[in-house]
Amino acid sequence: MALADADCALAGLRVVQEVLLAAERTRQNGAPEEYVGDRVMEGLMLACLALCTQASTRLQPQL
């Protein structure tokens, strides 16, 4: 069960990172009105951290 949870967290992490990369590319190369803003970028980073923490926690051996 823990491996399934970690797998789901890692799948979610990949999706969030792809969105984050697309937003960063838009910031660098797109029109200013297309940029999602710093607060959204921060939220995406926090989502990455939370999903990474979830995956690593579920992969720790249970005592």
N, C-alpha and C positions, 0 to 999 in steps of 0.2 A: 504494500500500500504506500509506503514511504517513497519507493522509487517512482510510482505512478504520480504522486504529488510533485516530486522533484521534476519529473518529465514535463508535467503541465506548467510548472513555474518557468522552466527553461524555454518552453514553446512561447509562453507569454512574453518572456524577456526578449526573445528574438523579434517578435512583432513590435514591441515598444521601441526597441533599438532601431528598427527599420523606419518607424515613424519619426523618431528623433533625428536620424540621418537625413531623411527627406526634408524635415523642417530646417535643419542646419544648411543644407544645400540651397534651400529657398532663401534663407537669410543672406547667404553669400552671393547668390547669382540671380535671384528673383527681384521682382518689383517690391518696393517697400510695403505696399499695401497687402502683399501676399504673405508677409512674415507673420507667424502666429503670436509672437511676443515673448518677452523674457519669462513671464509667469508660466506660460504653457511649457516652455523649454525646461524650466525648473521642475514643473510637475512631471514631465516625462523622465527627467533624471531621477527624481524621487521614486517613480514607479520602477525604474531599472534597479535601483538599490533595494527596494522592497522585494522584488521578484528574485533577485540574486540571494538575498538573505533567506528567503523562503526555501529556495532550492538547496542552499548549503546546510540549512538547519535540518531539512528532511533527510539529507544524506549522512548526517552524524549518527553513529551507533547509539541505540537506546540502551541505557544502563538499567 
